[in-house]
Structure formats: structure tokens, C-alpha cells
Amino acid sequence: MATITRSRRATIVKEAAQIRMYCQRQGRTIERTVTAIRNALPEVTALEAWRLALGWSRADTIAQISDLYLADGLLPPGPSQSMLCRWEHDPHEWPGREYTAMLCRAYGARPVQLGLPYSGNNDLATLGTAPKIGYGRVDVEACEAPARKEVVVMTTSAGLPAVRESLHLALLADPAGSSAITELADAAVEHYALNYSKHPPHLLFTEVRTARSLLTEALTAHSVDEAVAAELRRSIGWLSALLGNLAFHLDDSTGARAHLTAAHTYGARVGDARLTAWVWGARSMVARAAGNYARALAHAEQGLAHAPAGLARAQLHAWAQAPVLAEQGRAEDVEAALASAARELEADAVGQAPGRFGFDAAEYALHKAEAHLALGQCAQAAGQAQASMADTVSGTPGWAAATLVLALAEAASHSADAAQRALDVLEQVPAAKLRATARARLARLDRAVGATSAAAASDLHERLRSLPPAINDHGTAASA
């Protein structure tokens, strides 16, 4: 099969979508839609045509297969978008029997309709007869298996400034502050922390900075009750910590250091050990990214000295201490740090917490993967990265981080797969939401696979060459 250029591939997807919409208006079946797509676009394989006829992205297909595994009471083994891409385009690549069965169930088709080989087993040949929801979606509930329920938390781009506006209105009504204002400030911090990954960093930075400015004005321009002032300072500290983390994700290391120093000052002033411990961890992260491992380790140890037992200490061990020890090649100390994190997690009654200041299984696995990768333990790194991916939502920054760490672990042995994973990230994460950490991993991966002749590697290199910077020389952020 001749190689199809990226521009031609985009044209195919666009034309297939138009054909699908026409067939929908005509009331045609999926099978007839597939036929229409393949007649108009002979480059498209049967497997790809079924996905296009359903109007699904590769991410949608992978999510459907994962749902089917969960509905069957099984853990998804995790086929990737790069695997599906190869099955669709490489005539020498076929899914195994188990994935063939899942593709048939997801698409509501038989193997022969998907152009897939099968052994003639009747069960496999008739898997596509499962009931569906809507336009081609498999109804796993009708198969008498529990379906995973998706819970969507409301936080739109309009919801983000609304929090700041509520804080502003409350301060207009009560400029000297009150217990109600401190509760609202605390709620604003929580909102920004919980929804940190849902907004482009430069947009969130603006909102957090404005909220901090409102609180600072209330604290300095009026005679404020001392108890209220202490709580306002606490919120200012947490907002400064968010600004430091956002600056780091915007590749502004000097700004990150300034904001984190302010956060530490306010945390120490009000005696908030959790805040000061987290800030030391963030400062360690910034120093490690700059290659200053001695300073990074000192910051990590300072954080551990301040961190309360349980989740906070577990986070510092895994996020700050273990990665810098790994960069120094201290494998035994890395294992000790990770073991300490595991003990702290086991002893914590909560076990995990969401948000930028929280710590969960996905983040823990990601930090373990990064430590193994720094030590050259690629197999262990790949396993932990896959575990992190399994606990994240596709297309989110956490998923992108885990996917790129997995790609880096695979780069030496499976360079084409590694490059394709990076392309998956670039397809699913808009430039405006691509953090500096992800960009650094992409650049590192580009260097690692640069010597291979795989088409995915050259595509990756070209995509990265045309990728807009997070913030350009004129101070303009990458657009969504």
C-alpha cells in the first residue's frame, strides 16, 4: 500500500465525514455507509471505514473497547491509538483474536466486514449482532453487563471567570473582608486547583492572578480583622503556589521561582505546613528541570521536613525526592523513597485526593515511571507509565505525560510506536494546553527516534517544527 501523506489523510477524514452525514440523512445503515466511503475513497481499508462511518476518532474506539472490558468485569489491557492506526493502515499488521472480538463488538460488525481474518468460530463471526445505542454504539447494558457511568464535572470556559467575578462582587459588598469572604476565597482556590488541567495554563494564570490581586487589595487597603486577615493570607499563599506551578508549565522558570517564594512566605506566616511542604516540592521540581540536582534534593528534603504525615509526605517522596535521586543514579535510594511513599499512602485514611495540590494513583505511577526511566530501567518505566495512563482520561495533561513517558521508554526498542504515541498526543492535546513539561518530553523523544526511518518519526519531527510556542517572543500565547 502506498504511503498516504498527512494532508491527504486529513482530506480523507473530511470527505468521509461528509459521506457519513449524507448517509445519515438518507437513513442508510452503517454497512451501506461503509460501502459508500470505500467506493469514494479507495485508499480507506474496511477497518478504518467502519470507524469513519460511525463518526468515531481512534480515541473513541479505544474508549469503547475499554468500556467493553470493564463491562465484562475485566481490566482493559489497553490497545493504543498507534496500534489501531497500524491495524487500519499496515497490511501486515492484524489485531489478535481477543482484540478482533472487541473491535467487532464495538463496531457492531463481523470480522469479515472489518476485513479481519478469523478462525471461523461462530461466536467470533457473529459478535457484531450486539444491540446498539444510537448511531452504531454498542449497548453493553443490553448484554446484561454493567456499564461504566461517566460523570462530567461542570466547569466551562465561562465558569472560570465567573468564580473571580463572584469574589469581586463579594468584596464590593464587604471590602474589609469577613468570614464569608474567606470562605469564598477558599472556594476559589479549590476551584482553580480541582480544575487546573481543564484550562490552558495562560488563561488560568490570568484568572488566578486577578483573584490574588483582589484579595491583596482587600488585605492592604482596609482595616481587616486579624483572624480574617490570616485566612486571606493563607488563600493568597495558595494562589501564589498555583501561579508558580502555572508559570513553570508556561516555561517561565524565573517567574515560577518568584511566585513560589511568595507562596512560601505566606505559608510560613500563617503556619500552613501543607502549603509550605507543597511549595518546597514545587521548588524542587523547578530546580530539577533546570538540571540543578543538588538544590532540587535540598528542596525536597526541606519539603519532607515540613510535610504532614500521610498523603502530603507520600507526594513529596514520589514527586520531589525520588525523581532527583534517580537523576543522580542512586537506584537504592530511589527504591527507598518510593517505598516510603507507599507506606505513607497506606497509612493515610483518605488514600488519594484530586486536584493540583492532591495526589492520586495516576500521579504516583507517573513519578515511579519517570524515576525508572532516569535510571535506564525502561521495562519498569513502561509498566508504570501504562498504569498511569489507565487511571487518566485520554487527552488530559496527565494522560499526555504518561503517554510520553511510555513513548520514551519504548524509543530504543520500538521507535515507530514511540513516535506514533507522540503524534497521538499532538492530535489530542491543543497547543494551548500543551505544558512545557510535555513539550520537553516531545523534544527529547524527537531526538531519541530521529535516527529511525519510520514515517511516524519524520511526521513527528515536522509536527514539532511547526508547533507554536507556548508563549512567543511577543508575549502571545498559543491559541486553542
C-alpha positions as CSV (number, residue, x, y, z in Angstrom):
1,M,0.0,0.0,0.0
2,A,1.4,3.4,-1.0
3,T,2.1,5.9,1.8
4,I,-0.6,8.4,2.3
5,T,0.5,11.9,3.2
6,R,-0.8,13.7,6.2
7,S,-2.6,16.3,4.1
8,R,-4.3,13.6,2.1
9,R,-5.2,11.8,5.3
10,A,-6.9,15.0,6.6
11,T,-8.8,15.2,3.3
12,I,-10.0,11.6,3.6
13,V,-11.3,12.2,7.1
14,K,-13.1,15.3,6.0
15,E,-14.7,13.7,2.9
16,A,-15.6,10.6,4.9
17,A,-17.5,12.8,7.4
18,Q,-19.4,14.4,4.6
19,I,-20.4,11.0,3.2
20,R,-21.4,9.8,6.7
21,M,-23.7,12.8,7.2
22,Y,-25.3,12.3,3.8
23,C,-25.9,8.6,4.5
24,Q,-27.4,9.5,7.9
25,R,-29.8,11.9,6.2
26,Q,-30.8,9.2,3.8
27,G,-31.3,6.7,6.6
28,R,-28.7,4.3,5.4
29,T,-27.2,1.6,7.6
30,I,-23.7,1.6,8.8
31,E,-22.8,-1.1,6.4
32,R,-24.1,0.9,3.4
33,T,-22.2,3.9,4.7
34,V,-19.0,1.9,4.8
35,T,-19.6,0.9,1.2
36,A,-20.1,4.5,0.2
37,I,-17.0,5.6,1.9
38,R,-14.8,2.9,0.4
39,N,-16.3,3.5,-3.1
40,A,-15.4,7.2,-2.9
41,L,-12.1,6.7,-1.1
42,P,-10.4,3.5,-2.3
43,E,-7.4,4.1,0.0
44,V,-9.5,3.5,3.1
45,T,-9.4,0.0,4.5
46,A,-12.6,-1.8,5.7
47,L,-11.5,-1.4,9.3
48,E,-10.9,2.3,9.0
49,A,-14.1,2.8,7.0
50,W,-16.2,1.3,9.8
51,R,-14.7,3.7,12.3
52,L,-15.3,6.7,10.0
53,A,-18.8,5.5,9.2
54,L,-19.6,5.6,12.9
55,G,-18.1,9.1,13.2
56,W,-15.5,8.0,15.8
57,S,-12.0,9.1,16.3
58,R,-9.4,6.4,17.2
59,A,-9.6,7.7,20.8
60,D,-13.4,6.9,20.7
61,T,-12.7,3.4,19.6
62,I,-10.2,2.8,22.3
63,A,-12.6,4.2,24.9
64,Q,-15.4,1.9,23.6
65,I,-13.1,-1.2,23.8
66,S,-12.1,-0.2,27.4
67,D,-15.8,0.1,28.3
68,L,-16.4,-3.3,27.0
69,Y,-13.6,-4.8,29.1
70,L,-14.9,-3.0,32.2
71,A,-18.4,-4.2,31.4
72,D,-17.2,-7.8,31.3
73,G,-15.5,-7.3,34.7
74,L,-12.0,-7.2,33.2
75,L,-9.2,-4.6,33.4
76,P,-8.6,-3.1,29.9
77,P,-5.3,-4.3,28.5
78,G,-5.1,-1.0,26.7
79,P,-4.7,-1.1,23.0
80,S,-3.3,2.3,21.9
81,Q,-4.3,4.6,19.1
82,S,-1.0,3.8,17.4
83,M,-1.9,0.1,17.4
84,L,-5.3,0.8,15.9
85,C,-3.6,3.0,13.3
86,R,-1.3,0.2,12.3
87,W,-4.2,-2.3,12.1
88,E,-6.0,0.2,9.8
89,H,-3.1,1.0,7.5
90,D,-0.5,-1.7,7.6
91,P,-1.5,-4.8,5.5
92,H,1.0,-6.9,7.6
93,E,-0.4,-5.9,11.0
94,W,-3.5,-7.6,12.4
95,P,-5.1,-7.5,15.8
96,G,-5.1,-10.7,17.8
97,R,-8.2,-12.8,18.3
98,E,-9.2,-11.0,21.5
99,Y,-8.9,-7.5,20.1
100,T,-10.7,-8.7,16.9
101,A,-13.6,-9.8,19.1
102,M,-13.6,-6.4,20.9
103,L,-13.5,-4.5,17.7
104,C,-16.4,-6.5,16.3
105,R,-18.4,-5.8,19.4
106,A,-17.5,-2.1,19.5
107,Y,-18.3,-1.5,15.8
108,G,-21.3,-3.9,15.7
109,A,-19.7,-5.8,12.8
110,R,-18.4,-9.2,11.9
111,P,-14.7,-9.9,11.3
112,V,-15.2,-10.3,7.5
113,Q,-16.9,-7.0,7.3
114,L,-14.0,-5.3,9.1
115,G,-11.6,-7.0,6.7
116,L,-10.0,-9.0,9.6
117,P,-9.0,-12.7,9.5
118,Y,-10.7,-15.1,11.9
119,S,-10.8,-18.8,12.5
120,G,-14.4,-19.4,11.5
121,N,-15.6,-19.7,15.1
122,N,-19.3,-18.8,15.1
123,D,-19.1,-16.8,18.3
124,L,-16.5,-14.5,16.9
125,A,-18.1,-14.3,13.5
126,T,-21.4,-13.1,15.0
127,L,-20.1,-10.7,17.6
128,G,-21.4,-7.7,15.6
129,T,-25.0,-8.6,16.4
130,A,-25.0,-7.0,19.9
131,P,-27.6,-4.3,20.4
132,K,-26.5,-0.7,19.9
133,I,-27.2,2.8,21.3
134,G,-27.9,5.5,18.8
135,Y,-25.8,5.5,15.7
136,G,-23.8,2.4,15.9
137,R,-22.7,2.4,19.6
138,V,-22.7,-1.0,21.4
139,D,-25.3,-1.2,24.2
140,V,-23.3,-3.1,26.9
141,E,-26.3,-2.9,29.3
142,A,-28.4,-4.8,26.8
143,C,-25.8,-7.5,27.0
144,E,-26.6,-7.8,30.8
145,A,-23.3,-6.3,31.9
146,P,-22.9,-3.2,34.0
147,A,-21.7,-0.2,32.0
148,R,-19.3,2.4,33.3
149,K,-21.1,5.6,34.1
150,E,-19.3,8.8,33.0
151,V,-19.6,11.7,35.4
152,V,-18.9,15.1,33.9
153,V,-18.0,17.9,36.2
154,M,-19.3,21.3,35.0
155,T,-16.5,23.7,34.5
156,T,-16.6,25.6,31.2
157,S,-14.6,28.4,30.0
158,A,-17.4,30.7,31.2
159,G,-17.4,29.0,34.6
160,L,-13.7,30.0,35.2
161,P,-14.1,33.8,35.2
162,A,-17.4,33.5,37.0
163,V,-15.6,32.4,40.1
164,R,-13.4,35.5,40.0
165,E,-16.5,37.7,39.4
166,S,-18.2,36.3,42.4
167,L,-15.2,37.0,44.5
168,H,-15.1,40.6,43.2
169,L,-18.8,41.2,43.9
170,A,-18.5,39.9,47.4
171,L,-15.6,42.2,48.1
172,L,-17.5,45.1,46.7
173,A,-20.3,44.4,49.2
174,D,-17.8,43.8,52.0
175,P,-14.5,45.5,51.1
176,A,-13.0,45.0,54.6
177,G,-13.5,41.2,54.4
178,S,-15.4,38.8,56.6
179,S,-15.7,35.1,57.3
180,A,-17.9,34.9,54.2
181,I,-15.1,36.4,52.1
182,T,-12.6,33.9,53.4
183,E,-14.9,31.0,52.7
184,L,-15.3,32.3,49.1
185,A,-11.6,32.8,48.7
186,D,-11.0,29.2,49.9
187,A,-13.7,28.0,47.4
188,A,-11.9,29.9,44.6
189,V,-8.6,28.2,45.5
190,E,-10.3,24.8,45.5
191,H,-12.0,25.5,42.2
192,Y,-8.7,26.5,40.5
193,A,-6.9,23.6,41.9
194,L,-9.5,21.0,41.1
195,N,-9.9,22.3,37.5
196,Y,-6.3,23.1,36.9
197,S,-5.9,20.7,34.0
198,K,-9.1,21.7,32.2
199,H,-8.0,25.1,31.0
200,P,-5.0,26.3,29.1
201,P,-2.3,27.5,31.6
202,H,-2.1,31.1,30.3
203,L,-5.9,31.5,30.8
204,L,-5.9,30.0,34.2
205,F,-2.9,32.1,35.1
206,T,-4.8,35.3,34.3
207,E,-7.8,34.3,36.5
208,V,-5.7,33.2,39.4
209,R,-3.6,36.4,39.3
210,T,-6.7,38.5,39.2
211,A,-8.2,36.7,42.2
212,R,-5.0,37.1,44.2
213,S,-4.9,40.8,43.3
214,L,-8.5,41.2,44.7
215,L,-7.6,39.5,48.0
216,T,-4.3,41.5,48.3
217,E,-6.2,44.8,47.8
218,A,-8.7,43.8,50.5
219,L,-5.9,42.9,52.8
220,T,-3.9,46.1,52.3
221,A,-6.5,48.8,51.7
222,H,-8.7,48.2,54.7
223,S,-8.6,47.6,58.4
224,V,-9.2,43.8,58.5
225,D,-9.9,41.7,61.5
226,E,-6.8,39.7,62.3
227,A,-8.5,36.3,62.1
228,V,-9.9,37.3,58.7
229,A,-6.5,38.7,57.6
230,A,-4.8,35.4,58.5
231,E,-7.2,33.4,56.3
232,L,-6.8,35.9,53.4
233,R,-3.0,35.5,53.7
234,R,-3.5,31.7,53.5
235,S,-5.5,32.0,50.3
236,I,-3.0,34.4,48.8
237,G,-0.3,31.8,49.6
238,W,-2.2,29.0,47.8
239,L,-3.0,31.3,44.9
240,S,0.7,32.2,44.6
241,A,1.6,28.5,44.7
242,L,-0.8,28.0,41.7
243,L,0.8,30.9,39.9
244,G,4.2,29.3,40.4
245,N,3.1,26.0,39.0
246,L,1.4,27.7,36.1
247,A,4.5,29.7,35.3
248,F,6.5,26.5,35.3
249,H,4.1,24.9,32.9
250,L,4.4,28.0,30.7
251,D,8.2,27.6,30.7
252,D,8.8,30.6,32.8
253,S,11.2,29.2,35.5
254,T,12.2,32.6,36.9
255,G,8.5,33.6,37.3
256,A,7.8,30.2,38.9
257,R,10.6,30.8,41.5
258,A,9.3,34.2,42.3
259,H,5.7,33.1,42.8
260,L,6.7,30.0,44.8
261,T,8.9,32.1,47.0
262,A,5.9,34.4,47.7
263,A,3.8,31.3,48.4
264,H,6.3,30.0,50.9
265,T,6.4,33.4,52.6
266,Y,2.7,33.5,53.2
267,G,2.5,29.8,54.1
268,A,5.2,30.3,56.8
269,R,3.5,33.5,58.0
270,V,0.2,31.7,58.7
271,G,1.8,28.4,59.8
272,D,0.3,26.3,57.0
273,A,2.6,23.3,56.9
274,R,0.8,21.6,54.0
275,L,1.3,24.7,51.9
276,T,5.0,25.2,52.7
277,A,5.7,21.5,52.1
278,W,4.0,21.6,48.7
279,V,5.9,24.7,47.8
280,W,9.2,23.1,48.6
281,G,8.2,20.2,46.4
282,A,7.4,22.6,43.5
283,R,10.7,24.4,44.0
284,S,12.4,21.1,43.8
285,M,10.6,20.3,40.5
286,V,11.7,23.7,39.1
287,A,15.4,23.2,40.1
288,R,15.4,19.6,38.8
289,A,14.1,20.8,35.4
290,A,17.0,23.3,35.3
291,G,19.4,20.4,36.0
292,N,20.3,21.7,39.5
293,Y,20.0,18.4,41.2
294,A,21.8,19.4,44.4
295,R,19.4,22.2,45.0
296,A,16.4,20.1,43.9
297,L,17.3,17.4,46.5
298,A,17.8,20.0,49.2
299,H,14.3,21.5,48.5
300,A,12.8,18.0,48.5
301,E,14.3,17.3,51.9
302,Q,13.0,20.7,53.2
303,G,9.6,19.7,52.0
304,L,9.7,16.4,53.8
305,A,10.7,18.2,56.9
306,H,7.6,20.3,56.8
307,A,5.1,17.8,55.3
308,P,2.3,16.4,57.5
309,A,2.2,12.6,57.6
310,G,0.2,10.7,55.0
311,L,-0.7,12.0,51.6
312,A,1.5,15.1,51.8
313,R,4.6,13.1,52.7
314,A,3.8,10.5,50.1
315,Q,3.6,13.2,47.4
316,L,7.0,14.7,48.4
317,H,8.7,11.3,48.4
318,A,7.4,10.4,44.9
319,W,7.2,13.8,43.2
320,A,10.3,15.6,44.6
321,Q,12.7,13.2,46.2
322,A,12.6,10.1,44.0
323,P,13.0,11.8,40.6
324,V,16.1,13.8,41.6
325,L,17.7,10.8,43.3
326,A,17.1,8.9,40.0
327,E,18.7,11.7,38.0
328,Q,21.7,11.2,40.3
329,G,21.8,7.5,39.6
330,R,21.0,6.5,43.2
331,A,18.9,3.5,42.5
332,E,18.8,2.1,46.0
333,D,17.8,5.5,47.4
334,V,15.1,5.8,44.8
335,E,13.6,2.5,45.9
336,A,13.7,3.6,49.5
337,A,11.9,6.9,48.6
338,L,9.2,5.1,46.7
339,A,8.8,2.6,49.4
340,S,8.3,5.4,51.9
341,A,5.7,7.0,49.6
342,A,3.9,3.7,49.5
343,R,3.9,3.4,53.3
344,E,2.6,6.9,53.7
345,L,-0.2,6.2,51.3
346,E,-1.2,3.0,53.1
347,A,-1.3,4.9,56.4
348,D,-3.4,7.7,55.0
349,A,-7.1,7.3,55.7
350,V,-8.0,9.2,52.5
351,G,-5.7,7.3,50.2
352,Q,-5.7,9.9,47.4
353,A,-7.0,13.4,46.7
354,P,-7.9,15.2,43.4
355,G,-6.6,18.5,42.0
356,R,-3.3,20.3,41.6
357,F,-2.4,20.0,45.3
358,G,-3.7,16.5,45.6
359,F,-2.1,13.2,44.9
360,D,-3.5,10.1,43.3
361,A,-2.6,6.7,41.8
362,A,-2.0,8.1,38.4
363,E,0.4,10.7,39.6
364,Y,2.2,8.2,41.8
365,A,2.6,5.7,38.9
366,L,3.9,8.6,36.7
367,H,6.6,9.6,39.1
368,K,7.7,6.0,39.5
369,A,7.8,5.7,35.7
370,E,9.9,8.8,35.4
371,A,12.3,7.5,38.1
372,H,12.7,4.2,36.4
373,L,13.3,5.9,33.1
374,A,16.0,8.2,34.5
375,L,17.7,5.0,35.9
376,G,17.6,3.4,32.4
377,Q,15.0,0.8,33.6
378,C,12.8,1.0,30.5
379,A,10.7,-2.1,31.1
380,Q,9.7,-0.9,34.6
381,A,9.2,2.6,33.3
382,A,6.8,1.4,30.6
383,G,4.8,-0.7,33.0
384,Q,4.3,2.2,35.4
385,A,3.5,4.6,32.6
386,Q,0.8,2.2,31.3
387,A,-0.6,2.1,34.9
388,S,-0.7,5.9,35.0
389,M,-2.4,6.0,31.6
390,A,-5.1,3.5,32.8
391,D,-6.0,5.9,35.6
392,T,-6.2,9.1,33.4
393,V,-8.7,10.4,30.9
394,S,-7.5,10.4,27.3
395,G,-6.5,13.9,26.1
396,T,-5.8,15.3,29.5
397,P,-2.3,16.7,30.6
398,G,-1.9,13.7,32.9
399,W,-2.6,11.3,30.1
400,A,-0.2,13.2,27.8
401,A,2.6,13.0,30.5
402,A,2.1,9.2,31.0
403,T,1.9,8.6,27.2
404,L,5.1,10.5,26.5
405,V,7.0,8.8,29.3
406,L,5.8,5.4,27.9
407,A,7.0,6.6,24.4
408,L,10.4,7.5,25.9
409,A,10.6,4.1,27.5
410,E,9.8,2.5,24.1
411,A,12.0,4.7,22.0
412,A,15.1,2.4,21.9
413,S,13.2,-0.8,21.1
414,H,10.0,0.3,19.3
415,S,10.9,3.7,17.8
416,A,7.9,3.8,15.4
417,D,5.4,3.0,18.1
418,A,7.0,5.7,20.3
419,A,6.8,8.3,17.6
420,Q,3.2,7.4,16.9
421,R,2.3,7.8,20.6
422,A,3.8,11.3,20.5
423,L,1.7,12.0,17.4
424,D,-1.4,10.8,19.3
425,V,-0.6,13.4,22.0
426,L,-0.3,16.2,19.4
427,E,-3.6,15.2,17.9
428,Q,-5.5,15.2,21.1
429,V,-4.0,18.0,23.2
430,P,-4.3,21.5,21.7
431,A,-1.1,23.6,21.5
432,A,-2.5,26.0,24.1
433,K,-2.9,23.2,26.7
434,L,0.5,21.5,25.9
435,R,2.6,22.2,29.0
436,A,6.3,23.0,28.9
437,T,6.9,19.6,30.5
438,A,5.1,17.8,27.7
439,R,7.0,19.9,25.1
440,A,10.3,19.0,26.8
441,R,9.4,15.3,26.6
442,L,8.4,15.7,23.0
443,A,11.7,17.3,22.1
444,R,13.6,14.6,23.9
445,L,11.6,11.9,22.1
446,D,12.2,13.6,18.8
447,R,15.9,13.3,19.4
448,A,15.6,9.7,20.5
449,V,13.7,8.5,17.4
450,G,15.4,10.8,14.9
451,A,17.7,8.1,13.5
452,T,14.9,5.7,12.6
453,S,13.4,5.7,9.1
454,A,9.9,5.2,10.3
455,A,7.4,7.5,8.7
456,A,5.9,8.4,12.2
457,A,9.3,9.7,13.3
458,S,9.6,12.1,10.3
459,D,6.0,13.1,10.8
460,L,6.7,13.8,14.5
461,H,9.8,15.9,13.6
462,E,7.7,18.0,11.1
463,R,4.9,18.5,13.6
464,L,7.2,19.7,16.3
465,R,8.9,22.1,13.9
466,S,5.5,23.7,13.2
467,L,4.3,23.6,16.8
468,P,3.6,27.1,18.0
469,P,5.5,28.0,21.3
470,A,3.5,28.2,24.5
471,I,4.3,31.9,24.6
472,N,6.0,33.6,21.6
473,D,8.6,36.4,21.5
474,H,5.8,38.9,21.5
475,G,4.2,37.5,24.7
476,T,1.3,35.9,22.8
477,A,0.0,32.5,24.0
478,A,-0.6,29.6,21.6
479,S,-4.2,29.5,20.6
480,A,-6.5,26.7,21.4
